[in-house]
Amino acid sequence: MSKYQKTSVADQPRVELHEALALTGAEISINKMPAGAAVPFVHSHKQNEEIYGVLSGHGTMTLDGEAVELSAGDWLRVAPEVKRQLSAAADSEISYICIQVKAGSLEQMTAGDAVIG
């Protein structure tokens, strides 16, 4: 296995990068939903938090029954136990990235983990 992987993401409704990039510490997906569409299920996680970044458009994330409006440029962290469901607005598609990582697993930030030279 190479020490780095590169992939190109075509214009698809959903792309999961764990296999293409041989990810070992995170799950990353790139998603596009048409106007009026929604993730077809409510879900939570056992141990993974999710970080959502809205790339374009707008929609609503329902979190434990509370509607949170999202639009391009917004970032949202959701704790594992929170029940969630994302919907595109009726008049706008939404494109977003979703990053899943084990909650509490980050031990060092960039500067603390970096090796210079």
A tleap script that builds the chain and sets N, CA, C and O, in Angstrom:
source leaprc.protein.ff14SB
mol = sequence {
  NMET SER LYS TYR GLN LYS THR SER VAL ALA
  ASP GLN PRO ARG VAL GLU LEU HIE GLU ALA
  LEU ALA LEU THR GLY ALA GLU ILE SER ILE
  ASN LYS MET PRO ALA GLY ALA ALA VAL PRO
  PHE VAL HIE SER HIE LYS GLN ASN GLU GLU
  ILE TYR GLY VAL LEU SER GLY HIE GLY THR
  MET THR LEU ASP GLY GLU ALA VAL GLU LEU
  SER ALA GLY ASP TRP LEU ARG VAL ALA PRO
  GLU VAL LYS ARG GLN LEU SER ALA ALA ALA
  ASP SER GLU ILE SER TYR ILE CYS ILE GLN
  VAL LYS ALA GLY SER LEU GLU GLN MET THR
  ALA GLY ASP ALA VAL ILE CGLY
}
set mol.1.N position { 0.844 -1.189 0.000 }
set mol.1.CA position { 0.000 0.000 0.000 }
set mol.1.C position { 0.880 1.239 0.000 }
set mol.1.O position { 1.864 1.317 0.735 }
set mol.2.N position { 0.523 2.186 -0.815 }
set mol.2.CA position { 1.234 3.454 -0.894 }
set mol.2.C position { 1.021 4.259 0.386 }
set mol.2.O position { 0.059 4.028 1.118 }
set mol.3.N position { 1.905 5.185 0.645 }
set mol.3.CA position { 1.782 6.033 1.834 }
set mol.3.C position { 0.883 7.231 1.588 }
set mol.3.O position { 0.680 8.056 2.478 }
set mol.4.N position { 0.345 7.327 0.382 }
set mol.4.CA position { -0.682 8.328 0.114 }
set mol.4.C position { -1.618 7.797 -0.968 }
set mol.4.O position { -1.236 6.944 -1.769 }
set mol.5.N position { -2.827 8.302 -0.982 }
set mol.5.CA position { -3.814 7.935 -1.979 }
set mol.5.C position { -4.448 9.211 -2.513 }
set mol.5.O position { -4.630 10.179 -1.775 }
set mol.6.N position { -4.777 9.208 -3.771 }
set mol.6.CA position { -5.462 10.330 -4.402 }
set mol.6.C position { -6.645 9.774 -5.167 }
set mol.6.O position { -6.560 8.705 -5.771 }
set mol.7.N position { -7.745 10.500 -5.140 }
set mol.7.CA position { -8.908 10.112 -5.923 }
set mol.7.C position { -9.554 11.364 -6.477 }
set mol.7.O position { -9.287 12.469 -6.005 }
set mol.8.N position { -10.382 11.199 -7.449 }
set mol.8.CA position { -11.157 12.299 -8.022 }
set mol.8.C position { -12.623 11.963 -7.835 }
set mol.8.O position { -13.048 10.830 -8.063 }
set mol.9.N position { -13.377 12.938 -7.425 }
set mol.9.CA position { -14.798 12.718 -7.156 }
set mol.9.C position { -15.611 13.263 -8.323 }
set mol.9.O position { -15.593 14.462 -8.603 }
set mol.10.N position { -16.315 12.379 -8.988 }
set mol.10.CA position { -17.195 12.781 -10.083 }
set mol.10.C position { -18.486 13.354 -9.502 }
set mol.10.O position { -18.715 13.304 -8.294 }
set mol.11.N position { -19.305 13.886 -10.363 }
set mol.11.CA position { -20.576 14.480 -9.945 }
set mol.11.C position { -21.589 13.368 -9.665 }
set mol.11.O position { -22.410 13.031 -10.517 }
set mol.12.N position { -21.514 12.808 -8.457 }
set mol.12.CA position { -22.402 11.727 -8.048 }
set mol.12.C position { -23.227 12.175 -6.845 }
set mol.12.O position { -22.824 13.098 -6.137 }
set mol.13.N position { -24.365 11.546 -6.603 }
set mol.13.CA position { -25.178 11.931 -5.443 }
set mol.13.C position { -24.487 11.665 -4.107 }
set mol.13.O position { -24.680 12.409 -3.145 }
set mol.14.N position { -23.674 10.594 -4.050 }
set mol.14.CA position { -22.982 10.265 -2.792 }
set mol.14.C position { -21.698 9.509 -3.120 }
set mol.14.O position { -21.703 8.563 -3.908 }
set mol.15.N position { -20.605 9.938 -2.508 }
set mol.15.CA position { -19.326 9.264 -2.661 }
set mol.15.C position { -18.738 9.064 -1.271 }
set mol.15.O position { -18.580 10.024 -0.517 }
set mol.16.N position { -18.411 7.810 -0.928 }
set mol.16.CA position { -17.735 7.514 0.326 }
set mol.16.C position { -16.259 7.314 0.024 }
set mol.16.O position { -15.905 6.578 -0.897 }
set mol.17.N position { -15.408 7.958 0.787 }
set mol.17.CA position { -13.988 7.966 0.488 }
set mol.17.C position { -13.155 6.944 1.259 }
set mol.17.O position { -11.945 6.863 1.046 }
set mol.18.N position { -13.770 6.161 2.151 }
set mol.18.CA position { -12.961 5.256 2.981 }
set mol.18.C position { -12.179 4.237 2.159 }
set mol.18.O position { -11.023 3.960 2.480 }
set mol.19.N position { -12.763 3.677 1.122 }
set mol.19.CA position { -12.028 2.708 0.313 }
set mol.19.C position { -11.082 3.395 -0.666 }
set mol.19.O position { -9.929 2.987 -0.802 }
set mol.20.N position { -11.557 4.428 -1.343 }
set mol.20.CA position { -10.751 5.108 -2.365 }
set mol.20.C position { -9.469 5.693 -1.778 }
set mol.20.O position { -8.440 5.731 -2.454 }
set mol.21.N position { -9.522 6.149 -0.523 }
set mol.21.CA position { -8.355 6.767 0.099 }
set mol.21.C position { -7.721 5.894 1.183 }
set mol.21.O position { -6.762 6.315 1.830 }
set mol.22.N position { -8.243 4.689 1.388 }
set mol.22.CA position { -7.744 3.775 2.425 }
set mol.22.C position { -7.702 4.464 3.791 }
set mol.22.O position { -6.696 4.407 4.498 }
set mol.23.N position { -8.804 5.112 4.145 }
set mol.23.CA position { -8.874 5.841 5.412 }
set mol.23.C position { -8.820 4.877 6.589 }
set mol.23.O position { -9.394 3.790 6.538 }
set mol.24.N position { -8.127 5.281 7.646 }
set mol.24.CA position { -8.007 4.431 8.829 }
set mol.24.C position { -8.520 5.094 10.104 }
set mol.24.O position { -8.613 4.431 11.137 }
set mol.25.N position { -8.851 6.373 10.061 }
set mol.25.CA position { -9.285 7.051 11.274 }
set mol.25.C position { -10.531 7.894 11.110 }
set mol.25.O position { -10.983 8.520 12.069 }
set mol.26.N position { -11.098 7.923 9.905 }
set mol.26.CA position { -12.282 8.740 9.658 }
set mol.26.C position { -13.056 8.151 8.491 }
set mol.26.O position { -12.498 7.443 7.652 }
set mol.27.N position { -14.327 8.446 8.450 }
set mol.27.CA position { -15.173 8.155 7.290 }
set mol.27.C position { -15.589 9.500 6.731 }
set mol.27.O position { -16.060 10.364 7.472 }
set mol.28.N position { -15.422 9.684 5.442 }
set mol.28.CA position { -15.782 10.941 4.806 }
set mol.28.C position { -16.663 10.633 3.607 }
set mol.28.O position { -16.336 9.774 2.787 }
set mol.29.N position { -17.782 11.340 3.511 }
set mol.29.CA position { -18.628 11.207 2.331 }
set mol.29.C position { -18.939 12.589 1.791 }
set mol.29.O position { -19.027 13.569 2.531 }
set mol.30.N position { -19.102 12.637 0.474 }
set mol.30.CA position { -19.496 13.863 -0.217 }
set mol.30.C position { -20.863 13.578 -0.809 }
set mol.30.O position { -21.052 12.585 -1.511 }
set mol.31.N position { -21.823 14.462 -0.521 }
set mol.31.CA position { -23.222 14.177 -0.815 }
set mol.31.C position { -23.897 15.337 -1.524 }
set mol.31.O position { -23.574 16.502 -1.289 }
set mol.32.N position { -24.842 15.002 -2.399 }
set mol.32.CA position { -25.671 16.009 -3.057 }
set mol.32.C position { -27.106 15.495 -3.079 }
set mol.32.O position { -27.383 14.412 -3.596 }
set mol.33.N position { -28.014 16.288 -2.510 }
set mol.33.CA position { -29.427 15.920 -2.514 }
set mol.33.C position { -30.212 16.960 -3.306 }
set mol.33.O position { -29.982 18.159 -3.154 }
set mol.34.N position { -31.132 16.510 -4.142 }
set mol.34.CA position { -31.961 17.464 -4.882 }
set mol.34.C position { -32.952 18.181 -3.971 }
set mol.34.O position { -33.237 17.729 -2.863 }
set mol.35.N position { -33.461 19.285 -4.449 }
set mol.35.CA position { -34.458 20.053 -3.697 }
set mol.35.C position { -35.593 19.132 -3.252 }
set mol.35.O position { -36.083 18.307 -4.023 }
set mol.36.N position { -35.997 19.290 -1.996 }
set mol.36.CA position { -37.109 18.525 -1.453 }
set mol.36.C position { -36.774 17.115 -0.985 }
set mol.36.O position { -37.624 16.449 -0.395 }
set mol.37.N position { -35.568 16.651 -1.231 }
set mol.37.CA position { -35.178 15.285 -0.815 }
set mol.37.C position { -34.699 15.288 0.633 }
set mol.37.O position { -34.369 16.333 1.193 }
set mol.38.N position { -34.669 14.096 1.223 }
set mol.38.CA position { -34.199 13.945 2.602 }
set mol.38.C position { -33.491 12.613 2.744 }
set mol.38.O position { -33.755 11.676 1.991 }
set mol.39.N position { -32.587 12.532 3.718 }
set mol.39.CA position { -32.025 11.239 4.087 }
set mol.39.C position { -33.228 10.381 4.477 }
set mol.39.O position { -34.063 10.842 5.256 }
set mol.40.N position { -33.351 9.149 3.969 }
set mol.40.CA position { -34.592 8.380 4.158 }
set mol.40.C position { -34.779 7.751 5.537 }
set mol.40.O position { -35.680 6.933 5.722 }
set mol.41.N position { -33.936 8.122 6.510 }
set mol.41.CA position { -34.067 7.541 7.840 }
set mol.41.C position { -33.495 8.495 8.883 }
set mol.41.O position { -32.619 9.310 8.591 }
set mol.42.N position { -34.009 8.376 10.102 }
set mol.42.CA position { -33.449 9.062 11.266 }
set mol.42.C position { -32.426 8.114 11.855 }
set mol.42.O position { -32.668 6.910 11.938 }
set mol.43.N position { -31.268 8.651 12.271 }
set mol.43.CA position { -30.263 7.769 12.836 }
set mol.43.C position { -29.428 8.465 13.895 }
set mol.43.O position { -29.411 9.692 13.990 }
set mol.44.N position { -28.741 7.666 14.684 }
set mol.44.CA position { -27.741 8.138 15.638 }
set mol.44.C position { -26.567 7.177 15.502 }
set mol.44.O position { -26.597 6.273 14.667 }
set mol.45.N position { -25.547 7.365 16.306 }
set mol.45.CA position { -24.389 6.485 16.253 }
set mol.45.C position { -24.052 5.962 17.638 }
set mol.45.O position { -24.451 6.548 18.644 }
set mol.46.N position { -23.320 4.862 17.689 }
set mol.46.CA position { -22.877 4.297 18.957 }
set mol.46.C position { -21.685 5.064 19.500 }
set mol.46.O position { -21.632 5.349 20.696 }
set mol.47.N position { -20.711 5.409 18.631 }
set mol.47.CA position { -19.508 6.074 19.122 }
set mol.47.C position { -18.983 7.183 18.212 }
set mol.47.O position { -18.093 7.928 18.623 }
set mol.48.N position { -19.493 7.315 17.011 }
set mol.48.CA position { -18.960 8.311 16.082 }
set mol.48.C position { -19.731 9.620 16.103 }
set mol.48.O position { -20.958 9.642 16.003 }
set mol.49.N position { -18.980 10.717 16.238 }
set mol.49.CA position { -19.583 12.025 16.019 }
set mol.49.C position { -19.512 12.297 14.526 }
set mol.49.O position { -18.677 11.732 13.820 }
set mol.50.N position { -20.397 13.170 14.051 }
set mol.50.CA position { -20.384 13.556 12.646 }
set mol.50.C position { -20.184 15.053 12.545 }
set mol.50.O position { -20.708 15.822 13.351 }
set mol.51.N position { -19.416 15.458 11.539 }
set mol.51.CA position { -19.190 16.860 11.242 }
set mol.51.C position { -19.709 17.080 9.830 }
set mol.51.O position { -19.255 16.432 8.887 }
set mol.52.N position { -20.649 17.985 9.688 }
set mol.52.CA position { -21.240 18.296 8.398 }
set mol.52.C position { -20.758 19.670 7.953 }
set mol.52.O position { -20.769 20.620 8.735 }
set mol.53.N position { -20.337 19.775 6.704 }
set mol.53.CA position { -19.966 21.051 6.102 }
set mol.53.C position { -20.806 21.258 4.865 }
set mol.53.O position { -20.761 20.442 3.944 }
set mol.54.N position { -21.577 22.341 4.823 }
set mol.54.CA position { -22.449 22.601 3.681 }
set mol.54.C position { -21.645 23.326 2.608 }
set mol.54.O position { -21.139 24.426 2.830 }
set mol.55.N position { -21.535 22.696 1.447 }
set mol.55.CA position { -20.758 23.242 0.336 }
set mol.55.C position { -21.582 24.196 -0.520 }
set mol.55.O position { -21.071 25.217 -0.981 }
set mol.56.N position { -22.856 23.867 -0.735 }
set mol.56.CA position { -23.749 24.741 -1.510 }
set mol.56.C position { -25.191 24.419 -1.168 }
set mol.56.O position { -25.500 23.340 -0.663 }
set mol.57.N position { -26.063 25.364 -1.449 }
set mol.57.CA position { -27.487 25.184 -1.202 }
set mol.57.C position { -27.852 25.376 0.252 }
set mol.57.O position { -27.087 25.930 1.041 }
set mol.58.N position { -29.056 24.899 0.593 }
set mol.58.CA position { -29.487 24.982 1.989 }
set mol.58.C position { -30.516 23.897 2.297 }
set mol.58.O position { -31.103 23.281 1.407 }
set mol.59.N position { -30.707 23.693 3.598 }
set mol.59.CA position { -31.631 22.671 4.052 }
set mol.59.C position { -31.800 22.732 5.550 }
set mol.59.O position { -31.477 23.734 6.188 }
set mol.60.N position { -32.311 21.645 6.107 }
set mol.60.CA position { -32.605 21.576 7.537 }
set mol.60.C position { -32.089 20.260 8.099 }
set mol.60.O position { -32.315 19.193 7.528 }
set mol.61.N position { -31.398 20.351 9.218 }
set mol.61.CA position { -30.986 19.167 9.968 }
set mol.61.C position { -31.891 19.105 11.191 }
set mol.61.O position { -31.936 20.043 11.987 }
set mol.62.N position { -32.607 18.002 11.335 }
set mol.62.CA position { -33.436 17.807 12.521 }
set mol.62.C position { -32.613 17.011 13.522 }
set mol.62.O position { -32.180 15.893 13.242 }
set mol.63.N position { -32.400 17.613 14.709 }
set mol.63.CA position { -31.549 17.054 15.757 }
set mol.63.C position { -32.380 16.854 17.014 }
set mol.63.O position { -32.774 17.821 17.666 }
set mol.64.N position { -32.648 15.592 17.355 }
set mol.64.CA position { -33.514 15.275 18.506 }
set mol.64.C position { -34.804 16.083 18.451 }
set mol.64.O position { -35.269 16.589 19.472 }
set mol.65.N position { -35.378 16.200 17.263 }
set mol.65.CA position { -36.655 16.888 17.082 }
set mol.65.C position { -36.550 18.379 16.843 }
set mol.65.O position { -37.558 19.011 16.526 }
set mol.66.N position { -35.370 18.969 16.980 }
set mol.66.CA position { -35.184 20.407 16.773 }
set mol.66.C position { -34.658 20.671 15.366 }
set mol.66.O position { -33.663 20.077 14.950 }
set mol.67.N position { -35.322 21.555 14.640 }
set mol.67.CA position { -34.913 21.900 13.276 }
set mol.67.C position { -33.819 22.966 13.314 }
set mol.67.O position { -33.987 24.022 13.925 }
set mol.68.N position { -32.691 22.675 12.651 }
set mol.68.CA position { -31.570 23.609 12.566 }
set mol.68.C position { -31.357 23.914 11.086 }
set mol.68.O position { -31.046 23.018 10.301 }
set mol.69.N position { -31.525 25.176 10.708 }
set mol.69.CA position { -31.352 25.583 9.318 }
set mol.69.C position { -29.869 25.608 8.966 }
set mol.69.O position { -29.046 26.064 9.759 }
set mol.70.N position { -29.530 25.117 7.776 }
set mol.70.CA position { -28.158 25.087 7.300 }
set mol.70.C position { -28.083 25.698 5.909 }
set mol.70.O position { -28.990 25.530 5.093 }
set mol.71.N position { -26.983 26.414 5.648 }
set mol.71.CA position { -26.758 26.964 4.309 }
set mol.71.C position { -25.267 26.943 4.017 }
set mol.71.O position { -24.449 26.700 4.904 }
set mol.72.N position { -24.925 27.203 2.756 }
set mol.72.CA position { -23.540 27.139 2.298 }
set mol.72.C position { -22.618 27.872 3.272 }
set mol.72.O position { -22.894 29.002 3.675 }
set mol.73.N position { -21.535 27.222 3.637 }
set mol.73.CA position { -20.560 27.789 4.567 }
set mol.73.C position { -20.756 27.358 6.008 }
set mol.73.O position { -19.856 27.538 6.828 }
set mol.74.N position { -21.911 26.791 6.338 }
set mol.74.CA position { -22.165 26.339 7.711 }
set mol.74.C position { -21.464 25.011 7.982 }
set mol.74.O position { -21.342 24.162 7.098 }
set mol.75.N position { -21.006 24.852 9.220 }
set mol.75.CA position { -20.428 23.603 9.719 }
set mol.75.C position { -21.169 23.223 10.986 }
set mol.75.O position { -21.519 24.088 11.789 }
set mol.76.N position { -21.409 21.937 11.168 }
set mol.76.CA position { -22.199 21.448 12.293 }
set mol.76.C position { -21.584 20.162 12.829 }
set mol.76.O position { -21.330 19.228 12.068 }
set mol.77.N position { -21.343 20.111 14.133 }
set mol.77.CA position { -20.891 18.874 14.786 }
set mol.77.C position { -22.076 18.277 15.526 }
set mol.77.O position { -22.813 18.983 16.215 }
set mol.78.N position { -22.254 16.952 15.375 }
set mol.78.CA position { -23.365 16.263 16.023 }
set mol.78.C position { -22.799 15.121 16.870 }
set mol.78.O position { -22.095 14.251 16.356 }
set mol.79.N position { -23.109 15.127 18.165 }
set mol.79.CA position { -22.664 14.074 19.082 }
set mol.79.C position { -23.279 12.739 18.681 }
set mol.79.O position { -24.358 12.706 18.089 }
set mol.80.N position { -22.601 11.640 18.998 }
set mol.80.CA position { -23.068 10.322 18.551 }
set mol.80.C position { -24.523 10.007 18.887 }
set mol.80.O position { -25.256 9.499 18.038 }
set mol.81.N position { -24.942 10.298 20.098 }
set mol.81.CA position { -26.267 9.865 20.557 }
set mol.81.C position { -27.439 10.682 20.026 }
set mol.81.O position { -28.594 10.301 20.217 }
set mol.82.N position { -27.159 11.797 19.363 }
set mol.82.CA position { -28.219 12.668 18.849 }
set mol.82.C position { -28.878 12.020 17.631 }
set mol.82.O position { -28.194 11.591 16.702 }
set mol.83.N position { -30.210 11.953 17.642 }
set mol.83.CA position { -30.952 11.447 16.484 }
set mol.83.C position { -31.009 12.559 15.439 }
set mol.83.O position { -31.357 13.700 15.743 }
set mol.84.N position { -30.657 12.201 14.193 }
set mol.84.CA position { -30.509 13.222 13.154 }
set mol.84.C position { -31.110 12.786 11.830 }
set mol.84.O position { -31.203 11.600 11.514 }
set mol.85.N position { -31.515 13.798 11.065 }
set mol.85.CA position { -31.985 13.582 9.698 }
set mol.85.C position { -31.837 14.894 8.941 }
set mol.85.O position { -32.282 15.944 9.406 }
set mol.86.N position { -31.212 14.824 7.776 }
set mol.86.CA position { -30.965 16.009 6.948 }
set mol.86.C position { -31.936 16.037 5.785 }
set mol.86.O position { -32.217 15.009 5.169 }
set mol.87.N position { -32.452 17.241 5.485 }
set mol.87.CA position { -33.360 17.447 4.360 }
set mol.87.C position { -32.905 18.651 3.565 }
set mol.87.O position { -32.480 19.656 4.133 }
set mol.88.N position { -32.995 18.549 2.249 }
set mol.88.CA position { -32.762 19.711 1.386 }
set mol.88.C position { -34.006 20.588 1.446 }
set mol.88.O position { -35.113 20.091 1.652 }
set mol.89.N position { -33.823 21.881 1.267 }
set mol.89.CA position { -34.958 22.796 1.228 }
set mol.89.C position { -35.838 22.465 0.020 }
set mol.89.O position { -35.366 21.874 -0.951 }
set mol.90.N position { -37.094 22.840 0.081 }
set mol.90.CA position { -38.017 22.566 -1.023 }
set mol.90.C position { -37.575 23.243 -2.312 }
set mol.90.O position { -37.863 22.756 -3.405 }
set mol.91.N position { -36.869 24.376 -2.183 }
set mol.91.CA position { -36.488 25.155 -3.364 }
set mol.91.C position { -34.989 25.131 -3.653 }
set mol.91.O position { -34.511 25.927 -4.461 }
set mol.92.N position { -34.231 24.227 -3.005 }
set mol.92.CA position { -32.781 24.229 -3.191 }
set mol.92.C position { -32.187 22.852 -2.957 }
set mol.92.O position { -32.532 22.181 -1.984 }
set mol.93.N position { -31.296 22.427 -3.841 }
set mol.93.CA position { -30.523 21.230 -3.537 }
set mol.93.C position { -29.530 21.594 -2.446 }
set mol.93.O position { -29.325 22.771 -2.147 }
set mol.94.N position { -28.918 20.584 -1.856 }
set mol.94.CA position { -27.883 20.825 -0.864 }
set mol.94.C position { -26.722 19.863 -1.140 }
set mol.94.O position { -26.929 18.667 -1.347 }
set mol.95.N position { -25.514 20.400 -1.137 }
set mol.95.CA position { -24.297 19.604 -1.267 }
set mol.95.C position { -23.524 19.770 0.028 }
set mol.95.O position { -23.370 20.879 0.540 }
set mol.96.N position { -23.037 18.647 0.553 }
set mol.96.CA position { -22.346 18.710 1.839 }
set mol.96.C position { -21.330 17.594 1.963 }
set mol.96.O position { -21.391 16.582 1.265 }
set mol.97.N position { -20.406 17.807 2.864 }
set mol.97.CA position { -19.431 16.795 3.234 }
set mol.97.C position { -19.786 16.335 4.645 }
set mol.97.O position { -20.165 17.145 5.492 }
set mol.98.N position { -19.663 15.041 4.891 }
set mol.98.CA position { -19.911 14.495 6.220 }
set mol.98.C position { -18.664 13.729 6.646 }
set mol.98.O position { -18.204 12.835 5.936 }
set mol.99.N position { -18.126 14.080 7.794 }
set mol.99.CA position { -16.932 13.443 8.340 }
set mol.99.C position { -17.338 12.734 9.628 }
set mol.99.O position { -17.908 13.349 10.530 }
set mol.100.N position { -17.044 11.447 9.708 }
set mol.100.CA position { -17.338 10.661 10.911 }
set mol.100.C position { -16.043 10.256 11.572 }
set mol.100.O position { -15.149 9.707 10.927 }
set mol.101.N position { -15.943 10.530 12.866 }
set mol.101.CA position { -14.772 10.118 13.643 }
set mol.101.C position { -15.242 9.663 15.022 }
set mol.101.O position { -16.306 10.065 15.492 }
set mol.102.N position { -14.439 8.825 15.658 }
set mol.102.CA position { -14.786 8.370 17.001 }
set mol.102.C position { -14.724 9.550 17.957 }
set mol.102.O position { -13.701 10.229 18.047 }
set mol.103.N position { -15.807 9.792 18.665 }
set mol.103.CA position { -15.867 10.900 19.622 }
set mol.103.C position { -14.786 10.738 20.679 }
set mol.103.O position { -14.594 9.642 21.205 }
set mol.104.N position { -14.083 11.813 20.994 }
set mol.104.CA position { -13.071 11.811 22.035 }
set mol.104.C position { -11.743 11.201 21.628 }
set mol.104.O position { -10.880 10.997 22.482 }
set mol.105.N position { -11.554 10.902 20.341 }
set mol.105.CA position { -10.330 10.217 19.922 }
set mol.105.C position { -9.186 11.148 19.530 }
set mol.105.O position { -8.052 10.693 19.379 }
set mol.106.N position { -9.458 12.432 19.363 }
set mol.106.CA position { -8.409 13.367 18.946 }
set mol.106.C position { -7.469 13.629 20.120 }
set mol.106.O position { -7.878 14.175 21.145 }
set mol.107.N position { -6.216 13.239 19.961 }
set mol.107.CA position { -5.240 13.393 21.035 }
set mol.107.C position { -4.347 14.601 20.842 }
set mol.107.O position { -3.895 15.188 21.825 }
set mol.108.N position { -4.080 14.991 19.601 }
set mol.108.CA position { -3.220 16.136 19.340 }
set mol.108.C position { -3.768 16.932 18.168 }
set mol.108.O position { -4.288 16.363 17.209 }
set mol.109.N position { -3.648 18.245 18.250 }
set mol.109.CA position { -4.028 19.121 17.139 }
set mol.109.C position { -2.845 19.180 16.171 }
set mol.109.O position { -1.795 18.588 16.419 }
set mol.110.N position { -3.030 19.892 15.086 }
set mol.110.CA position { -2.009 19.961 14.036 }
set mol.110.C position { -0.626 20.299 14.564 }
set mol.110.O position { 0.333 19.583 14.277 }
set mol.111.N position { -0.504 21.372 15.330 }
set mol.111.CA position { 0.819 21.805 15.813 }
set mol.111.C position { 1.457 20.762 16.740 }
set mol.111.O position { 2.668 20.550 16.684 }
set mol.112.N position { 0.669 20.120 17.575 }
set mol.112.CA position { 1.200 19.126 18.496 }
set mol.112.C position { 1.585 17.822 17.822 }
set mol.112.O position { 2.429 17.088 18.336 }
set mol.113.N position { 0.987 17.525 16.691 }
set mol.113.CA position { 1.240 16.277 15.983 }
set mol.113.C position { 2.272 16.448 14.851 }
set mol.113.O position { 2.786 15.461 14.323 }
set mol.114.N position { 2.560 17.672 14.494 }
set mol.114.CA position { 3.471 17.936 13.366 }
set mol.114.C position { 4.919 17.608 13.713 }
set mol.114.O position { 5.370 17.811 14.840 }
set mol.115.N position { 5.622 17.104 12.730 }
set mol.115.CA position { 7.068 16.871 12.832 }
set mol.115.C position { 7.702 17.771 11.779 }
set mol.115.O position { 7.497 17.559 10.584 }
set mol.116.N position { 8.464 18.764 12.202 }
set mol.116.CA position { 9.080 19.708 11.287 }
set mol.116.C position { 10.410 19.155 10.791 }
set mol.116.O position { 11.238 18.699 11.580 }
set mol.117.N position { 10.609 19.201 9.457 }
set mol.117.CA position { 11.876 18.776 8.861 }
set mol.117.C position { 11.928 17.382 8.623 }
set mol.117.O position { 12.935 16.878 8.124 }
savepdb mol mol.pdb
quit
